[in-house]
Amino acid sequence: MMLAFASIDPHKGRFGAREARRLIAEGVRGFKFHPTCQGFFPNDRMAYRLYEVIAEHKLPAIFHTGHSGIGTGMKGGGGLRLKFSQPIHLDDVAADFPDMTIIAAHPSWPWTDETLSIALHKPNVYIDLSGWSPKYFPPQIVQYANGQLKRKMLFGSDFPLIAPERWIEEFKAAGFKPEIHDLVLKQNAIRALGLAPAA
């Protein structure tokens, strides 16, 4: 199964919102934002027209969070600023759009605890575990996945950088309880992506 996601520059304002409506009519089923690459704070009001369209159609929005491999090691980090992907800025978005599913992509290092807190506090926020090999996850990711956030964590490999087979193999050896494997690998995504009616 494959779902089409699109990315629109929030700086486009109402034109971006119009573009989102067109893409949704053509079959797009979610949106991805990379605040560091796109140079915006997720809670900047200029993006809200775009979020209003996404929320109206009850579609998910994924936001890159934490450190970015893009620009790493380049002079000046390639001009990219990590501050834009600090997850605390998603807290405003989650509060202002409570009916929009928000997925915080990656373990959010070095701000992992911020994302865990937001996911605990806001029912519409999930955490996607892509982009990192599970054997390198901050320990609190495993702790909360095994407990309070077992229904808020989502599988993701970041293919082709990490092959899904490798990710799953390392996930099974990283201390995640066997009883949550199906939740992380499948069931949580079914709920977050709206692929089945909510229970």
Secondary structure in CASP SS format (residue, H / E / C, confidence):
PFRMAT SS
TARGET T0000
AUTHOR 0000-0000-0000
METHOD secondary structure of the structure
MODEL  1
M C 1.00
M C 1.00
L C 1.00
A C 1.00
F C 1.00
A E 1.00
S C 1.00
I C 1.00
D C 1.00
P H 1.00
H H 1.00
K H 1.00
G C 1.00
R H 1.00
F H 1.00
G H 1.00
A H 1.00
R H 1.00
E H 1.00
A H 1.00
R H 1.00
R H 1.00
L H 1.00
I H 1.00
A H 1.00
E C 1.00
G C 1.00
V C 1.00
R C 1.00
G C 1.00
F E 1.00
K E 1.00
F E 1.00
H C 1.00
P H 1.00
T H 1.00
C H 1.00
Q H 1.00
G C 1.00
F C 1.00
F C 1.00
P C 1.00
N C 1.00
D C 1.00
R H 1.00
M H 1.00
A H 1.00
Y H 1.00
R H 1.00
L H 1.00
Y H 1.00
E H 1.00
V H 1.00
I H 1.00
A H 1.00
E H 1.00
H C 1.00
K C 1.00
L C 1.00
P C 1.00
A E 1.00
I E 1.00
F E 1.00
H E 1.00
T C 1.00
G C 1.00
H C 1.00
S C 1.00
G C 1.00
I C 1.00
G C 1.00
T C 1.00
G C 1.00
M C 1.00
K H 1.00
G H 1.00
G H 1.00
G H 1.00
G H 1.00
L C 1.00
R C 1.00
L H 1.00
K H 1.00
F H 1.00
S H 1.00
Q C 1.00
P C 1.00
I H 1.00
H H 1.00
L H 1.00
D H 1.00
D H 1.00
V H 1.00
A H 1.00
A H 1.00
D H 1.00
F C 1.00
P C 1.00
D C 1.00
M C 1.00
T C 1.00
I E 1.00
I E 1.00
A E 1.00
A E 1.00
H C 1.00
P C 1.00
S C 1.00
W C 1.00
P C 1.00
W C 1.00
T H 1.00
D H 1.00
E H 1.00
T H 1.00
L H 1.00
S H 1.00
I H 1.00
A H 1.00
L H 1.00
H H 1.00
K C 1.00
P C 1.00
N C 1.00
V E 1.00
Y E 1.00
I E 1.00
D E 1.00
L C 1.00
S C 1.00
G C 1.00
W C 1.00
S C 1.00
P H 1.00
K H 1.00
Y H 1.00
F C 1.00
P C 1.00
P H 1.00
Q H 1.00
I H 1.00
V H 1.00
Q H 1.00
Y H 1.00
A H 1.00
N C 1.00
G C 1.00
Q C 1.00
L C 1.00
K C 1.00
R C 1.00
K C 1.00
M E 1.00
L E 1.00
F C 1.00
G C 1.00
S C 1.00
D C 1.00
F C 1.00
P C 1.00
L C 1.00
I C 1.00
A C 1.00
P H 1.00
E H 1.00
R H 1.00
W H 1.00
I H 1.00
E H 1.00
E H 1.00
F H 1.00
K H 1.00
A C 1.00
A C 1.00
G C 1.00
F C 1.00
K C 1.00
P H 1.00
E H 1.00
I H 1.00
H H 1.00
D H 1.00
L H 1.00
V H 1.00
L H 1.00
K H 1.00
Q H 1.00
N H 1.00
A H 1.00
I H 1.00
R H 1.00
A H 1.00
L C 1.00
G C 1.00
L C 1.00
A C 1.00
P C 1.00
A C 1.00
A C 1.00
END
